[in-house]
Structure formats: C-alpha cells, structure tokens
Amino acid sequence: MENIIGGGDAKLMVAFSLSLPLSLIDDALFFMAISGGVLAVIYIVKYRLLKLVPSEGTIGLPYGIAISAGFCTVILSYYL
C-alpha cells in the first residue's frame, strides 16, 4: 500500500495538535497544506525536470517535513 499517509504521520499530527488550542488547529492545517504544496513543487522539479531519480527505492514525498513546518509555524507565532 503506497501513496497514503502512514501511521507515523498521523501520530505526528496528533502530537502537534495537543500543543495547540482548538481554535488554532485550522490555521495549523492550512499552513501544513501550504508547506506540503511547496514541498511537492520542490520534488516535482527535482524528479521531473532535473531527472534526479534515486538508484534504489521508491520515490516518495516525506510529508513529515510539511507537517512539522505547518504546525511549528503556528506554534511559534502563538507562543512567541
């Protein structure tokens, strides 16, 4: 089963969600989606335009980076 959000990504979202008030969860999801889009564009450029395909393994999008970036943006803006 490929191309789905794994258990680690769901656990990461839950852990970050516990650090925010409920009113800020929608902002965090918005920023997570924006950073995921930026990450997807970077990987499209890397794999499709520059043809930098790894010799082993499958090509995937590490969405944990987008999850962390989206939630950390809101956490830092709320607590600082």
N, CA, C and O atoms as a Maestro MAE file, in Angstrom:
{
 s_m_m2io_version
 :::
 2.0.0
}

f_m_ct {
 s_m_title
 :::
 protein
 m_atom[320] {
  # First column is atom index #
  i_m_mmod_type
  r_m_x_coord
  r_m_y_coord
  r_m_z_coord
  i_m_residue_number
  s_m_chain_name
  s_m_pdb_residue_name
  s_m_pdb_atom_name
  i_m_atomic_number
  :::
  1 25 0.848 -1.176 0.000 1 A "MET " " N  " 7
  2 3 0.000 0.000 0.000 1 A "MET " " CA " 6
  3 2 0.894 1.239 0.000 1 A "MET " " C  " 6
  4 15 1.600 1.510 0.971 1 A "MET " " O  " 8
  5 25 0.852 1.961 -1.067 2 A "GLU " " N  " 7
  6 3 1.663 3.158 -1.194 2 A "GLU " " CA " 6
  7 2 0.751 4.365 -1.371 2 A "GLU " " C  " 6
  8 15 -0.462 4.245 -1.543 2 A "GLU " " O  " 8
  9 25 1.377 5.519 -1.323 3 A "ASN " " N  " 7
  10 3 0.709 6.789 -1.594 3 A "ASN " " CA " 6
  11 2 -0.383 7.127 -0.585 3 A "ASN " " C  " 6
  12 15 -1.399 7.717 -0.950 3 A "ASN " " O  " 8
  13 25 -0.184 6.762 0.672 4 A "ILE " " N  " 7
  14 3 -1.121 7.139 1.720 4 A "ILE " " CA " 6
  15 2 -0.336 7.692 2.894 4 A "ILE " " C  " 6
  16 15 0.867 7.460 3.016 4 A "ILE " " O  " 8
  17 25 -1.022 8.423 3.755 5 A "ILE " " N  " 7
  18 3 -0.376 8.928 4.964 5 A "ILE " " CA " 6
  19 2 -0.236 7.766 5.927 5 A "ILE " " C  " 6
  20 15 -1.220 7.104 6.257 5 A "ILE " " O  " 8
  21 25 0.980 7.518 6.378 6 A "GLY " " N  " 7
  22 3 1.240 6.388 7.258 6 A "GLY " " CA " 6
  23 2 0.923 6.694 8.704 6 A "GLY " " C  " 6
  24 15 0.513 7.801 9.053 6 A "GLY " " O  " 8
  25 25 1.120 5.695 9.534 7 A "GLY " " N  " 7
  26 3 0.837 5.832 10.952 7 A "GLY " " CA " 6
  27 2 1.712 6.861 11.634 7 A "GLY " " C  " 6
  28 15 1.269 7.552 12.551 7 A "GLY " " O  " 8
  29 25 2.968 6.968 11.185 8 A "GLY " " N  " 7
  30 3 3.869 7.951 11.781 8 A "GLY " " CA " 6
  31 2 3.424 9.380 11.522 8 A "GLY " " C  " 6
  32 15 3.539 10.238 12.396 8 A "GLY " " O  " 8
  33 25 2.913 9.639 10.317 9 A "ASP " " N  " 7
  34 3 2.428 10.986 10.004 9 A "ASP " " CA " 6
  35 2 1.204 11.336 10.840 9 A "ASP " " C  " 6
  36 15 1.076 12.464 11.315 9 A "ASP " " O  " 8
  37 25 0.319 10.386 11.017 10 A "ALA " " N  " 7
  38 3 -0.876 10.637 11.831 10 A "ALA " " CA " 6
  39 2 -0.500 10.877 13.290 10 A "ALA " " C  " 6
  40 15 -1.073 11.746 13.946 10 A "ALA " " O  " 8
  41 25 0.458 10.111 13.795 11 A "LYS " " N  " 7
  42 3 0.910 10.309 15.181 11 A "LYS " " CA " 6
  43 2 1.574 11.667 15.348 11 A "LYS " " C  " 6
  44 15 1.399 12.323 16.375 11 A "LYS " " O  " 8
  45 25 2.329 12.090 14.352 12 A "LEU " " N  " 7
  46 3 2.982 13.393 14.412 12 A "LEU " " CA " 6
  47 2 1.950 14.517 14.440 12 A "LEU " " C  " 6
  48 15 2.101 15.477 15.196 12 A "LEU " " O  " 8
  49 25 0.901 14.407 13.620 13 A "MET " " N  " 7
  50 3 -0.158 15.426 13.622 13 A "MET " " CA " 6
  51 2 -0.883 15.465 14.959 13 A "MET " " C  " 6
  52 15 -1.207 16.547 15.449 13 A "MET " " O  " 8
  53 25 -1.142 14.318 15.553 14 A "VAL " " N  " 7
  54 3 -1.812 14.275 16.856 14 A "VAL " " CA " 6
  55 2 -0.925 14.894 17.925 14 A "VAL " " C  " 6
  56 15 -1.408 15.656 18.762 14 A "VAL " " O  " 8
  57 25 0.365 14.579 17.909 15 A "ALA " " N  " 7
  58 3 1.280 15.137 18.908 15 A "ALA " " CA " 6
  59 2 1.362 16.656 18.797 15 A "ALA " " C  " 6
  60 15 1.350 17.356 19.810 15 A "ALA " " O  " 8
  61 25 1.445 17.162 17.582 16 A "PHE " " N  " 7
  62 3 1.470 18.615 17.415 16 A "PHE " " CA " 6
  63 2 0.120 19.236 17.764 16 A "PHE " " C  " 6
  64 15 0.076 20.348 18.291 16 A "PHE " " O  " 8
  65 25 -0.967 18.547 17.482 17 A "SER " " N  " 7
  66 3 -2.290 19.094 17.777 17 A "SER " " CA " 6
  67 2 -2.513 19.257 19.278 17 A "SER " " C  " 6
  68 15 -3.242 20.150 19.709 17 A "SER " " O  " 8
  69 25 -1.892 18.405 20.060 18 A "LEU " " N  " 7
  70 3 -2.045 18.511 21.508 18 A "LEU " " CA " 6
  71 2 -1.343 19.734 22.080 18 A "LEU " " C  " 6
  72 15 -1.624 20.134 23.210 18 A "LEU " " O  " 8
  73 25 -0.439 20.330 21.320 19 A "SER " " N  " 7
  74 3 0.279 21.502 21.807 19 A "SER " " CA " 6
  75 2 -0.429 22.815 21.474 19 A "SER " " C  " 6
  76 15 0.053 23.884 21.847 19 A "SER " " O  " 8
  77 25 -1.551 22.750 20.785 20 A "LEU " " N  " 7
  78 3 -2.260 23.956 20.356 20 A "LEU " " CA " 6
  79 2 -3.680 23.994 20.915 20 A "LEU " " C  " 6
  80 15 -4.284 22.947 21.150 20 A "LEU " " O  " 8
  81 25 -4.217 25.199 21.128 21 A "PRO " " N  " 7
  82 3 -5.643 25.295 21.435 21 A "PRO " " CA " 6
  83 2 -6.478 24.903 20.207 21 A "PRO " " C  " 6
  84 15 -6.003 24.978 19.074 21 A "PRO " " O  " 8
  85 25 -7.707 24.491 20.446 22 A "LEU " " N  " 7
  86 3 -8.561 24.046 19.340 22 A "LEU " " CA " 6
  87 2 -8.798 25.128 18.298 22 A "LEU " " C  " 6
  88 15 -9.015 24.819 17.126 22 A "LEU " " O  " 8
  89 25 -8.761 26.370 18.700 23 A "SER " " N  " 7
  90 3 -9.021 27.455 17.751 23 A "SER " " CA " 6
  91 2 -7.898 27.623 16.727 23 A "SER " " C  " 6
  92 15 -8.104 28.249 15.687 23 A "SER " " O  " 8
  93 25 -6.731 27.080 17.003 24 A "LEU " " N  " 7
  94 3 -5.598 27.240 16.087 24 A "LEU " " CA " 6
  95 2 -5.324 26.016 15.230 24 A "LEU " " C  " 6
  96 15 -4.412 26.038 14.404 24 A "LEU " " O  " 8
  97 25 -6.095 24.947 15.408 25 A "ILE " " N  " 7
  98 3 -5.864 23.732 14.632 25 A "ILE " " CA " 6
  99 2 -6.105 23.985 13.141 25 A "ILE " " C  " 6
  100 15 -5.359 23.488 12.297 25 A "ILE " " O  " 8
  101 25 -7.141 24.755 12.821 26 A "ASP " " N  " 7
  102 3 -7.412 25.022 11.405 26 A "ASP " " CA " 6
  103 2 -6.295 25.839 10.759 26 A "ASP " " C  " 6
  104 15 -5.972 25.630 9.590 26 A "ASP " " O  " 8
  105 25 -5.702 26.772 11.515 27 A "ASP " " N  " 7
  106 3 -4.550 27.515 10.983 27 A "ASP " " CA " 6
  107 2 -3.369 26.591 10.735 27 A "ASP " " C  " 6
  108 15 -2.673 26.712 9.727 27 A "ASP " " O  " 8
  109 25 -3.149 25.667 11.663 28 A "ALA " " N  " 7
  110 3 -2.033 24.729 11.512 28 A "ALA " " CA " 6
  111 2 -2.237 23.825 10.301 28 A "ALA " " C  " 6
  112 15 -1.287 23.547 9.570 28 A "ALA " " O  " 8
  113 25 -3.463 23.367 10.084 29 A "LEU " " N  " 7
  114 3 -3.739 22.529 8.917 29 A "LEU " " CA " 6
  115 2 -3.577 23.308 7.618 29 A "LEU " " C  " 6
  116 15 -3.125 22.764 6.611 29 A "LEU " " O  " 8
  117 25 -3.947 24.578 7.648 30 A "PHE " " N  " 7
  118 3 -3.771 25.435 6.472 30 A "PHE " " CA " 6
  119 2 -2.290 25.589 6.132 30 A "PHE " " C  " 6
  120 15 -1.891 25.408 4.982 30 A "PHE " " O  " 8
  121 25 -1.473 25.926 7.140 31 A "PHE " " N  " 7
  122 3 -0.043 26.085 6.895 31 A "PHE " " CA " 6
  123 2 0.616 24.770 6.532 31 A "PHE " " C  " 6
  124 15 1.588 24.748 5.777 31 A "PHE " " O  " 8
  125 25 0.094 23.672 7.066 32 A "MET " " N  " 7
  126 3 0.610 22.354 6.703 32 A "MET " " CA " 6
  127 2 0.331 22.074 5.225 32 A "MET " " C  " 6
  128 15 1.191 21.539 4.526 32 A "MET " " O  " 8
  129 25 -0.843 22.426 4.752 33 A "ALA " " N  " 7
  130 3 -1.180 22.224 3.346 33 A "ALA " " CA " 6
  131 2 -0.333 23.112 2.438 33 A "ALA " " C  " 6
  132 15 0.107 22.674 1.375 33 A "ALA " " O  " 8
  133 25 -0.106 24.346 2.848 34 A "ILE " " N  " 7
  134 3 0.724 25.260 2.060 34 A "ILE " " CA " 6
  135 2 2.162 24.739 1.977 34 A "ILE " " C  " 6
  136 15 2.752 24.701 0.897 34 A "ILE " " O  " 8
  137 25 2.718 24.341 3.121 35 A "SER " " N  " 7
  138 3 4.092 23.829 3.096 35 A "SER " " CA " 6
  139 2 4.179 22.497 2.360 35 A "SER " " C  " 6
  140 15 5.213 22.197 1.765 35 A "SER " " O  " 8
  141 25 3.127 21.697 2.385 36 A "GLY " " N  " 7
  142 3 3.092 20.463 1.604 36 A "GLY " " CA " 6
  143 2 3.072 20.746 0.115 36 A "GLY " " C  " 6
  144 15 3.689 20.018 -0.663 36 A "GLY " " O  " 8
  145 25 2.373 21.795 -0.291 37 A "GLY " " N  " 7
  146 3 2.374 22.193 -1.700 37 A "GLY " " CA " 6
  147 2 3.732 22.669 -2.164 37 A "GLY " " C  " 6
  148 15 4.170 22.338 -3.266 37 A "GLY " " O  " 8
  149 25 4.400 23.445 -1.327 38 A "VAL " " N  " 7
  150 3 5.754 23.901 -1.659 38 A "VAL " " CA " 6
  151 2 6.699 22.711 -1.759 38 A "VAL " " C  " 6
  152 15 7.524 22.639 -2.669 38 A "VAL " " O  " 8
  153 25 6.572 21.777 -0.815 39 A "LEU " " N  " 7
  154 3 7.405 20.578 -0.847 39 A "LEU " " CA " 6
  155 2 7.135 19.744 -2.098 39 A "LEU " " C  " 6
  156 15 8.062 19.195 -2.692 39 A "LEU " " O  " 8
  157 25 5.875 19.648 -2.495 40 A "ALA " " N  " 7
  158 3 5.530 18.894 -3.702 40 A "ALA " " CA " 6
  159 2 6.126 19.543 -4.952 40 A "ALA " " C  " 6
  160 15 6.596 18.844 -5.849 40 A "ALA " " O  " 8
  161 25 6.107 20.857 -5.011 41 A "VAL " " N  " 7
  162 3 6.700 21.551 -6.161 41 A "VAL " " CA " 6
  163 2 8.204 21.306 -6.206 41 A "VAL " " C  " 6
  164 15 8.769 21.097 -7.280 41 A "VAL " " O  " 8
  165 25 8.853 21.329 -5.044 42 A "ILE " " N  " 7
  166 3 10.290 21.065 -4.997 42 A "ILE " " CA " 6
  167 2 10.595 19.658 -5.510 42 A "ILE " " C  " 6
  168 15 11.552 19.460 -6.259 42 A "ILE " " O  " 8
  169 25 9.783 18.686 -5.106 43 A "TYR " " N  " 7
  170 3 10.019 17.312 -5.547 43 A "TYR " " CA " 6
  171 2 9.667 17.111 -7.016 43 A "TYR " " C  " 6
  172 15 10.287 16.286 -7.688 43 A "TYR " " O  " 8
  173 25 8.689 17.843 -7.524 44 A "ILE " " N  " 7
  174 3 8.400 17.774 -8.964 44 A "ILE " " CA " 6
  175 2 9.576 18.305 -9.764 44 A "ILE " " C  " 6
  176 15 9.982 17.702 -10.757 44 A "ILE " " O  " 8
  177 25 10.117 19.424 -9.335 45 A "VAL " " N  " 7
  178 3 11.282 19.979 -10.025 45 A "VAL " " CA " 6
  179 2 12.456 19.012 -9.937 45 A "VAL " " C  " 6
  180 15 13.163 18.794 -10.921 45 A "VAL " " O  " 8
  181 25 12.660 18.435 -8.764 46 A "LYS " " N  " 7
  182 3 13.796 17.533 -8.563 46 A "LYS " " CA " 6
  183 2 13.687 16.270 -9.412 46 A "LYS " " C  " 6
  184 15 14.656 15.875 -10.060 46 A "LYS " " O  " 8
  185 25 12.522 15.637 -9.415 47 A "TYR " " N  " 7
  186 3 12.386 14.341 -10.077 47 A "TYR " " CA " 6
  187 2 11.953 14.430 -11.541 47 A "TYR " " C  " 6
  188 15 12.331 13.578 -12.345 47 A "TYR " " O  " 8
  189 25 11.179 15.430 -11.891 48 A "ARG " " N  " 7
  190 3 10.669 15.501 -13.266 48 A "ARG " " CA " 6
  191 2 11.516 16.393 -14.169 48 A "ARG " " C  " 6
  192 15 11.836 16.017 -15.296 48 A "ARG " " O  " 8
  193 25 11.875 17.567 -13.674 49 A "LEU " " N  " 7
  194 3 12.599 18.495 -14.529 49 A "LEU " " CA " 6
  195 2 14.103 18.245 -14.518 49 A "LEU " " C  " 6
  196 15 14.744 18.293 -15.568 49 A "LEU " " O  " 8
  197 25 14.672 17.980 -13.347 50 A "LEU " " N  " 7
  198 3 16.113 17.759 -13.256 50 A "LEU " " CA " 6
  199 2 16.504 16.298 -13.419 50 A "LEU " " C  " 6
  200 15 17.685 15.977 -13.558 50 A "LEU " " O  " 8
  201 25 15.511 15.413 -13.404 51 A "LYS " " N  " 7
  202 3 15.719 13.965 -13.593 51 A "LYS " " CA " 6
  203 2 16.689 13.378 -12.563 51 A "LYS " " C  " 6
  204 15 17.511 12.526 -12.902 51 A "LYS " " O  " 8
  205 25 16.598 13.823 -11.328 52 A "LEU " " N  " 7
  206 3 17.449 13.303 -10.252 52 A "LEU " " CA " 6
  207 2 16.721 12.166 -9.544 52 A "LEU " " C  " 6
  208 15 16.258 12.327 -8.415 52 A "LEU " " O  " 8
  209 25 16.621 11.029 -10.200 53 A "VAL " " N  " 7
  210 3 15.899 9.874 -9.667 53 A "VAL " " CA " 6
  211 2 16.881 9.012 -8.882 53 A "VAL " " C  " 6
  212 15 17.968 8.713 -9.379 53 A "VAL " " O  " 8
  213 25 16.518 8.606 -7.662 54 A "PRO " " N  " 7
  214 3 17.433 7.748 -6.895 54 A "PRO " " CA " 6
  215 2 17.586 6.379 -7.548 54 A "PRO " " C  " 6
  216 15 16.668 5.882 -8.201 54 A "PRO " " O  " 8
  217 25 18.754 5.781 -7.362 55 A "SER " " N  " 7
  218 3 19.018 4.490 -8.000 55 A "SER " " CA " 6
  219 2 18.291 3.353 -7.292 55 A "SER " " C  " 6
  220 15 17.977 2.342 -7.920 55 A "SER " " O  " 8
  221 25 18.020 3.497 -6.004 56 A "GLU " " N  " 7
  222 3 17.345 2.454 -5.246 56 A "GLU " " CA " 6
  223 2 16.099 3.014 -4.577 56 A "GLU " " C  " 6
  224 15 16.000 4.211 -4.306 56 A "GLU " " O  " 8
  225 25 15.166 2.133 -4.321 57 A "GLY " " N  " 7
  226 3 13.979 2.533 -3.582 57 A "GLY " " CA " 6
  227 2 12.934 3.227 -4.435 57 A "GLY " " C  " 6
  228 15 13.107 3.411 -5.640 57 A "GLY " " O  " 8
  229 25 11.856 3.602 -3.788 58 A "THR " " N  " 7
  230 3 10.767 4.281 -4.479 58 A "THR " " CA " 6
  231 2 10.844 5.776 -4.232 58 A "THR " " C  " 6
  232 15 11.432 6.241 -3.255 58 A "THR " " O  " 8
  233 25 10.244 6.501 -5.129 59 A "ILE " " N  " 7
  234 3 10.181 7.945 -4.990 59 A "ILE " " CA " 6
  235 2 8.978 8.275 -4.119 59 A "ILE " " C  " 6
  236 15 7.857 7.865 -4.422 59 A "ILE " " O  " 8
  237 25 9.203 9.004 -3.054 60 A "GLY " " N  " 7
  238 3 8.117 9.365 -2.161 60 A "GLY " " CA " 6
  239 2 8.252 10.801 -1.709 60 A "GLY " " C  " 6
  240 15 9.285 11.439 -1.914 60 A "GLY " " O  " 8
  241 25 7.211 11.293 -1.100 61 A "LEU " " N  " 7
  242 3 7.195 12.654 -0.578 61 A "LEU " " CA " 6
  243 2 7.203 12.566 0.943 61 A "LEU " " C  " 6
  244 15 6.232 12.089 1.530 61 A "LEU " " O  " 8
  245 25 8.272 13.012 1.596 62 A "PRO " " N  " 7
  246 3 8.332 12.941 3.057 62 A "PRO " " CA " 6
  247 2 7.442 14.014 3.684 62 A "PRO " " C  " 6
  248 15 7.895 15.127 3.953 62 A "PRO " " O  " 8
  249 25 6.174 13.672 3.914 63 A "TYR " " N  " 7
  250 3 5.213 14.675 4.352 63 A "TYR " " CA " 6
  251 2 5.403 15.078 5.805 63 A "TYR " " C  " 6
  252 15 4.786 16.040 6.261 63 A "TYR " " O  " 8
  253 25 6.244 14.362 6.541 64 A "GLY " " N  " 7
  254 3 6.547 14.774 7.908 64 A "GLY " " CA " 6
  255 2 7.185 16.147 7.959 64 A "GLY " " C  " 6
  256 15 7.010 16.881 8.932 64 A "GLY " " O  " 8
  257 25 7.920 16.497 6.925 65 A "ILE " " N  " 7
  258 3 8.529 17.823 6.833 65 A "ILE " " CA " 6
  259 2 7.440 18.891 6.745 65 A "ILE " " C  " 6
  260 15 7.515 19.913 7.428 65 A "ILE " " O  " 8
  261 25 6.439 18.661 5.915 66 A "ALA " " N  " 7
  262 3 5.341 19.617 5.764 66 A "ALA " " CA " 6
  263 2 4.512 19.708 7.042 66 A "ALA " " C  " 6
  264 15 4.086 20.797 7.429 66 A "ALA " " O  " 8
  265 25 4.282 18.578 7.695 67 A "ILE " " N  " 7
  266 3 3.522 18.576 8.947 67 A "ILE " " CA " 6
  267 2 4.263 19.391 10.001 67 A "ILE " " C  " 6
  268 15 3.666 20.227 10.680 67 A "ILE " " O  " 8
  269 25 5.556 19.147 10.134 68 A "SER " " N  " 7
  270 3 6.357 19.866 11.128 68 A "SER " " CA " 6
  271 2 6.420 21.355 10.812 68 A "SER " " C  " 6
  272 15 6.290 22.183 11.714 68 A "SER " " O  " 8
  273 25 6.617 21.703 9.558 69 A "ALA " " N  " 7
  274 3 6.707 23.112 9.186 69 A "ALA " " CA " 6
  275 2 5.394 23.842 9.434 69 A "ALA " " C  " 6
  276 15 5.396 24.964 9.941 69 A "ALA " " O  " 8
  277 25 4.286 23.227 9.087 70 A "GLY " " N  " 7
  278 3 2.987 23.869 9.281 70 A "GLY " " CA " 6
  279 2 2.653 24.075 10.738 70 A "GLY " " C  " 6
  280 15 2.237 25.164 11.134 70 A "GLY " " O  " 8
  281 25 2.828 23.045 11.538 71 A "PHE " " N  " 7
  282 3 2.493 23.165 12.950 71 A "PHE " " CA " 6
  283 2 3.485 24.045 13.700 71 A "PHE " " C  " 6
  284 15 3.088 24.811 14.578 71 A "PHE " " O  " 8
  285 25 4.774 23.947 13.365 72 A "CYS " " N  " 7
  286 3 5.767 24.773 14.054 72 A "CYS " " CA " 6
  287 2 5.576 26.256 13.750 72 A "CYS " " C  " 6
  288 15 5.845 27.102 14.603 72 A "CYS " " O  " 8
  289 25 5.118 26.573 12.554 73 A "THR " " N  " 7
  290 3 4.826 27.974 12.226 73 A "THR " " CA " 6
  291 2 3.757 28.532 13.152 73 A "THR " " C  " 6
  292 15 3.898 29.637 13.675 73 A "THR " " O  " 8
  293 25 2.695 27.774 13.353 74 A "VAL " " N  " 7
  294 3 1.605 28.241 14.214 74 A "VAL " " CA " 6
  295 2 2.028 28.227 15.679 74 A "VAL " " C  " 6
  296 15 1.687 29.146 16.424 74 A "VAL " " O  " 8
  297 25 2.752 27.217 16.101 75 A "ILE " " N  " 7
  298 3 3.202 27.145 17.494 75 A "ILE " " CA " 6
  299 2 4.110 28.324 17.820 75 A "ILE " " C  " 6
  300 15 3.948 28.964 18.859 75 A "ILE " " O  " 8
  301 25 5.057 28.613 16.945 76 A "LEU " " N  " 7
  302 3 5.955 29.743 17.189 76 A "LEU " " CA " 6
  303 2 5.227 31.083 17.165 76 A "LEU " " C  " 6
  304 15 5.520 31.963 17.975 76 A "LEU " " O  " 8
  305 25 4.286 31.243 16.246 77 A "SER " " N  " 7
  306 3 3.558 32.513 16.184 77 A "SER " " CA " 6
  307 2 2.610 32.677 17.373 77 A "SER " " C  " 6
  308 15 2.330 33.806 17.774 77 A "SER " " O  " 8
  309 25 2.111 31.583 17.943 78 A "TYR " " N  " 7
  310 3 1.197 31.665 19.078 78 A "TYR " " CA " 6
  311 2 1.944 31.902 20.384 78 A "TYR " " C  " 6
  312 15 1.511 32.710 21.206 78 A "TYR " " O  " 8
  313 25 3.037 31.221 20.580 79 A "TYR " " N  " 7
  314 3 3.737 31.299 21.855 79 A "TYR " " CA " 6
  315 2 4.813 32.376 21.924 79 A "TYR " " C  " 6
  316 15 5.282 32.705 23.013 79 A "TYR " " O  " 8
  317 25 5.210 32.926 20.788 80 A "LEU " " N  " 7
  318 3 6.230 33.986 20.837 80 A "LEU " " CA " 6
  319 2 5.645 35.339 20.671 80 A "LEU " " C  " 6
  320 15 6.372 36.332 20.689 80 A "LEU " " O  " 8
  :::
 }
 m_bond[319] {
  # First column is bond index #
  i_m_from
  i_m_to
  i_m_order
  :::
  1 1 2 1
  2 2 3 1
  3 3 4 2
  4 3 5 1
  5 5 6 1
  6 6 7 1
  7 7 8 2
  8 7 9 1
  9 9 10 1
  10 10 11 1
  11 11 12 2
  12 11 13 1
  13 13 14 1
  14 14 15 1
  15 15 16 2
  16 15 17 1
  17 17 18 1
  18 18 19 1
  19 19 20 2
  20 19 21 1
  21 21 22 1
  22 22 23 1
  23 23 24 2
  24 23 25 1
  25 25 26 1
  26 26 27 1
  27 27 28 2
  28 27 29 1
  29 29 30 1
  30 30 31 1
  31 31 32 2
  32 31 33 1
  33 33 34 1
  34 34 35 1
  35 35 36 2
  36 35 37 1
  37 37 38 1
  38 38 39 1
  39 39 40 2
  40 39 41 1
  41 41 42 1
  42 42 43 1
  43 43 44 2
  44 43 45 1
  45 45 46 1
  46 46 47 1
  47 47 48 2
  48 47 49 1
  49 49 50 1
  50 50 51 1
  51 51 52 2
  52 51 53 1
  53 53 54 1
  54 54 55 1
  55 55 56 2
  56 55 57 1
  57 57 58 1
  58 58 59 1
  59 59 60 2
  60 59 61 1
  61 61 62 1
  62 62 63 1
  63 63 64 2
  64 63 65 1
  65 65 66 1
  66 66 67 1
  67 67 68 2
  68 67 69 1
  69 69 70 1
  70 70 71 1
  71 71 72 2
  72 71 73 1
  73 73 74 1
  74 74 75 1
  75 75 76 2
  76 75 77 1
  77 77 78 1
  78 78 79 1
  79 79 80 2
  80 79 81 1
  81 81 82 1
  82 82 83 1
  83 83 84 2
  84 83 85 1
  85 85 86 1
  86 86 87 1
  87 87 88 2
  88 87 89 1
  89 89 90 1
  90 90 91 1
  91 91 92 2
  92 91 93 1
  93 93 94 1
  94 94 95 1
  95 95 96 2
  96 95 97 1
  97 97 98 1
  98 98 99 1
  99 99 100 2
  100 99 101 1
  101 101 102 1
  102 102 103 1
  103 103 104 2
  104 103 105 1
  105 105 106 1
  106 106 107 1
  107 107 108 2
  108 107 109 1
  109 109 110 1
  110 110 111 1
  111 111 112 2
  112 111 113 1
  113 113 114 1
  114 114 115 1
  115 115 116 2
  116 115 117 1
  117 117 118 1
  118 118 119 1
  119 119 120 2
  120 119 121 1
  121 121 122 1
  122 122 123 1
  123 123 124 2
  124 123 125 1
  125 125 126 1
  126 126 127 1
  127 127 128 2
  128 127 129 1
  129 129 130 1
  130 130 131 1
  131 131 132 2
  132 131 133 1
  133 133 134 1
  134 134 135 1
  135 135 136 2
  136 135 137 1
  137 137 138 1
  138 138 139 1
  139 139 140 2
  140 139 141 1
  141 141 142 1
  142 142 143 1
  143 143 144 2
  144 143 145 1
  145 145 146 1
  146 146 147 1
  147 147 148 2
  148 147 149 1
  149 149 150 1
  150 150 151 1
  151 151 152 2
  152 151 153 1
  153 153 154 1
  154 154 155 1
  155 155 156 2
  156 155 157 1
  157 157 158 1
  158 158 159 1
  159 159 160 2
  160 159 161 1
  161 161 162 1
  162 162 163 1
  163 163 164 2
  164 163 165 1
  165 165 166 1
  166 166 167 1
  167 167 168 2
  168 167 169 1
  169 169 170 1
  170 170 171 1
  171 171 172 2
  172 171 173 1
  173 173 174 1
  174 174 175 1
  175 175 176 2
  176 175 177 1
  177 177 178 1
  178 178 179 1
  179 179 180 2
  180 179 181 1
  181 181 182 1
  182 182 183 1
  183 183 184 2
  184 183 185 1
  185 185 186 1
  186 186 187 1
  187 187 188 2
  188 187 189 1
  189 189 190 1
  190 190 191 1
  191 191 192 2
  192 191 193 1
  193 193 194 1
  194 194 195 1
  195 195 196 2
  196 195 197 1
  197 197 198 1
  198 198 199 1
  199 199 200 2
  200 199 201 1
  201 201 202 1
  202 202 203 1
  203 203 204 2
  204 203 205 1
  205 205 206 1
  206 206 207 1
  207 207 208 2
  208 207 209 1
  209 209 210 1
  210 210 211 1
  211 211 212 2
  212 211 213 1
  213 213 214 1
  214 214 215 1
  215 215 216 2
  216 215 217 1
  217 217 218 1
  218 218 219 1
  219 219 220 2
  220 219 221 1
  221 221 222 1
  222 222 223 1
  223 223 224 2
  224 223 225 1
  225 225 226 1
  226 226 227 1
  227 227 228 2
  228 227 229 1
  229 229 230 1
  230 230 231 1
  231 231 232 2
  232 231 233 1
  233 233 234 1
  234 234 235 1
  235 235 236 2
  236 235 237 1
  237 237 238 1
  238 238 239 1
  239 239 240 2
  240 239 241 1
  241 241 242 1
  242 242 243 1
  243 243 244 2
  244 243 245 1
  245 245 246 1
  246 246 247 1
  247 247 248 2
  248 247 249 1
  249 249 250 1
  250 250 251 1
  251 251 252 2
  252 251 253 1
  253 253 254 1
  254 254 255 1
  255 255 256 2
  256 255 257 1
  257 257 258 1
  258 258 259 1
  259 259 260 2
  260 259 261 1
  261 261 262 1
  262 262 263 1
  263 263 264 2
  264 263 265 1
  265 265 266 1
  266 266 267 1
  267 267 268 2
  268 267 269 1
  269 269 270 1
  270 270 271 1
  271 271 272 2
  272 271 273 1
  273 273 274 1
  274 274 275 1
  275 275 276 2
  276 275 277 1
  277 277 278 1
  278 278 279 1
  279 279 280 2
  280 279 281 1
  281 281 282 1
  282 282 283 1
  283 283 284 2
  284 283 285 1
  285 285 286 1
  286 286 287 1
  287 287 288 2
  288 287 289 1
  289 289 290 1
  290 290 291 1
  291 291 292 2
  292 291 293 1
  293 293 294 1
  294 294 295 1
  295 295 296 2
  296 295 297 1
  297 297 298 1
  298 298 299 1
  299 299 300 2
  300 299 301 1
  301 301 302 1
  302 302 303 1
  303 303 304 2
  304 303 305 1
  305 305 306 1
  306 306 307 1
  307 307 308 2
  308 307 309 1
  309 309 310 1
  310 310 311 1
  311 311 312 2
  312 311 313 1
  313 313 314 1
  314 314 315 1
  315 315 316 2
  316 315 317 1
  317 317 318 1
  318 318 319 1
  319 319 320 2
  :::
 }
}
